[in-house]
Amino acid sequence: MSEKPFLFKQFKVNQDQCAMKIGTDAVLLGAWTSLEKHPFSILDIGSGTGVLALMLAQRSAAEIIDALEIDDQAYEQCVDNFEQSDWGDRLFCYHASLEEFVDEIEDQYDLIVCNPPFYSEDYKTNNVSRDLARFQEALPFDHLLHGVSSLLSDTGVFTVVIPYKEEARFIALASEVNLFLNKRLHVKGSPTSEIKRCLLEFSFRESDIKTKTLIIENQRHDYTEDYINLTKDFYLKM
């Protein structure tokens, strides 16, 4: 029996061929990423199902929205999801690694987004594609940041979601390629839980860092107003 597509308000995403399923991380990043500079071109690195690119197509008037996916099955599914959407003429997925893409592409992007694999624990499952999606070896943070620094326009913005415990290291690595933190969102599951994720925005210019905290639920299935307001354009039940 095939897996049902994940339905959003304006598009659907098939994910039966993708190791990493749609989760809160991607939806938060797609909704939180600032479009106030009205990017002409957007790149989603490690696109998986294509959900981030699709969310940004819904939210923006960007004429070029490219995605990059190395896994064969995820790439094919991403292309299919793009073609089924209302924005297929603006969406394109490349089947390549970040290193290959950086070597071949001369264009630069106004906005780059990434929901990277970040399970750096030592264990591995027997599912190779899931491991590829989940493990940081597939896209180490320093490789990601070097790629971003090459592909981002001088006035461009890069956003990423990572585990909170990796935040300081990621910010330090970013500064080595002249990417500076401009704003961040710390995400907590509930008012009493620890910060689990952080969403970070970088650019090539230094500024005062704006920090906010988002709590997802007051209690089980009782979503906070902030979370509802952030995701209501996408989730069917918000």
C-alpha positions in Angstrom: 0.0 0.0 0.0 1.5 3.3 -1.0 2.0 6.2 1.4 -0.5 9.0 1.2 0.7 12.4 0.0 1.2 15.1 2.7 -1.4 17.7 2.0 -0.8 21.4 2.5 -3.4 24.2 1.8 -2.0 25.0 -1.7 0.0 22.0 -2.7 0.6 18.3 -1.9 3.9 16.5 -1.4 4.5 12.8 -2.2 7.2 11.4 0.1 7.1 7.6 -0.2 10.4 7.6 -2.1 12.2 10.0 0.4 14.2 8.8 3.4 13.5 12.0 5.3 9.8 12.7 5.7 8.2 16.1 6.1 8.7 17.4 9.6 8.2 20.5 11.7 11.8 21.7 11.0 11.2 22.2 7.3 7.8 23.8 7.7 9.1 26.2 10.3 12.0 27.2 8.1 9.9 27.6 5.0 7.4 29.8 6.9 10.0 31.8 9.0 12.5 32.6 6.2 12.3 36.3 5.5 11.3 37.4 2.0 11.4 41.1 2.7 14.2 41.6 0.2 12.0 40.1 -2.6 14.5 37.6 -3.9 14.6 37.0 -7.6 16.4 33.7 -7.2 16.2 31.0 -4.5 18.2 27.8 -3.9 17.1 24.9 -1.6 20.2 22.8 -0.8 19.4 19.1 -0.1 15.8 19.5 -1.1 14.4 16.0 -0.3 10.7 16.1 -1.1 11.0 19.7 -2.3 8.8 21.0 0.5 11.0 24.1 1.3 11.1 25.2 -2.4 7.4 24.7 -2.7 6.6 26.8 0.4 8.9 29.6 -0.9 7.2 29.4 -4.3 3.8 29.8 -2.5 5.1 32.8 -0.5 7.2 34.6 -3.0 7.3 36.0 -6.5 10.9 34.7 -7.1 11.3 33.8 -10.8 14.0 31.2 -10.2 13.6 28.6 -7.5 16.2 25.9 -7.8 16.6 22.8 -5.7 19.6 20.5 -5.2 19.2 16.8 -4.3 21.9 14.0 -4.5 19.7 11.0 -3.7 18.3 9.3 -6.8 14.8 8.5 -5.5 14.4 11.8 -3.6 15.5 13.7 -6.7 12.8 12.0 -8.9 10.2 12.6 -6.2 11.1 16.2 -5.9 10.8 16.7 -9.7 7.4 15.1 -9.6 6.2 17.2 -6.7 7.4 20.4 -8.5 5.5 19.3 -11.7 2.3 18.7 -9.8 2.3 22.1 -8.2 0.9 25.4 -9.5 4.5 26.8 -9.7 6.2 24.2 -11.9 7.4 26.8 -14.3 9.5 28.5 -11.6 10.8 25.3 -9.9 13.8 23.2 -11.0 15.6 20.4 -9.3 19.3 19.6 -10.0 20.5 16.0 -9.4 24.0 16.7 -8.0 26.1 17.1 -4.9 26.7 20.5 -3.5 30.4 20.4 -4.6 29.5 19.5 -8.2 26.9 22.2 -8.3 29.3 24.9 -7.0 31.9 23.8 -9.6 29.4 24.0 -12.5 27.1 26.9 -11.6 28.3 30.5 -12.1 25.0 32.2 -11.0 24.5 33.4 -7.5 21.3 33.4 -5.5 19.5 36.1 -3.5 18.2 33.5 -1.0 19.6 30.1 0.0 17.7 27.8 2.4 18.8 24.4 3.9 17.3 21.9 6.3 20.5 19.8 6.5 21.0 16.3 7.8 22.3 16.5 11.3 22.5 13.3 13.1 26.2 13.1 13.9 25.9 10.2 16.3 28.0 7.2 15.5 25.3 4.6 14.9 23.8 3.8 11.5 20.7 1.9 10.4 20.6 -0.6 7.6 18.7 1.8 5.4 21.4 3.5 3.3 19.2 6.4 1.9 17.8 7.2 5.3 21.4 7.3 6.7 22.4 9.5 3.9 19.6 11.9 4.7 20.1 11.8 8.5 23.9 11.8 8.9 26.0 14.9 8.8 28.8 13.1 6.9 26.5 13.4 3.9 26.8 17.2 4.1 29.1 18.4 6.8 28.5 21.9 8.1 31.8 23.3 6.8 31.1 21.9 3.3 27.6 23.4 3.4 28.9 26.8 4.5 31.7 26.9 1.9 29.1 26.1 -0.8 26.7 28.8 0.5 29.5 31.4 0.5 30.2 30.7 -3.1 26.6 30.6 -4.3 25.1 33.5 -2.3 24.9 37.0 -3.8 26.7 39.9 -2.1 23.4 41.1 -0.6 21.9 37.6 -0.3 20.4 35.9 2.8 21.0 32.3 3.9 18.7 30.5 6.4 19.1 27.1 8.0 17.6 25.0 10.8 19.9 23.0 13.1 19.9 21.4 16.5 20.4 24.0 19.3 23.4 22.1 20.6 25.2 22.8 17.3 24.4 26.5 17.2 27.6 28.0 18.6 29.8 25.7 16.4 27.7 26.5 13.3 27.9 30.3 13.8 31.7 30.0 14.3 32.1 28.0 11.1 30.0 30.5 9.2 32.1 33.4 10.4 35.1 31.7 8.8 33.5 32.2 5.4 32.4 35.8 6.2 28.8 34.8 6.9 27.4 36.6 9.9 24.4 35.8 12.0 21.6 38.5 11.7 18.7 36.8 13.4 17.6 33.6 15.0 14.6 31.7 16.3 14.9 29.3 19.2 12.3 26.6 19.1 10.8 24.9 22.2 8.2 22.1 22.1 6.5 23.4 25.2 7.0 26.3 27.8 8.9 24.0 30.1 11.0 22.1 27.6 14.5 22.9 26.6 15.4 24.7 23.3 15.6 21.9 20.7 16.1 23.6 17.4 17.3 27.0 16.1 16.6 28.7 12.9 19.4 31.0 11.8 19.6 33.8 9.2 23.0 34.8 7.8 24.4 37.4 5.4 27.7 38.9 4.4 27.1 41.9 6.6 27.3 42.1 10.4 24.4 43.5 12.3 22.7 43.5 15.7 21.5 39.9 16.2 17.7 39.7 16.7 16.8 36.6 18.8 13.2 35.3 19.4 11.8 32.2 20.9 9.0 30.1 19.5 7.0 27.7 21.7 5.1 25.1 19.6 2.5 23.8 22.1 1.1 25.2 25.4 0.3 21.5 26.1 -0.3 18.4 24.0 -2.2 19.4 20.8 -2.8 22.9 22.2 -0.8 25.0 19.7 0.4 28.4 20.7 -0.8 31.5 18.8 2.7 32.2 17.5 3.0 28.7 16.0 -0.4 28.9 14.4 0.3 32.3 13.0 3.6 31.1 11.5 2.2 27.9 9.9 -1.5 28.7 9.1 -0.9 29.4 5.4 0.4 25.9 5.0 -1.1 23.3 7.5 -4.7 22.3 6.6 -5.8 22.2 10.3 -4.3 25.6 11.4 
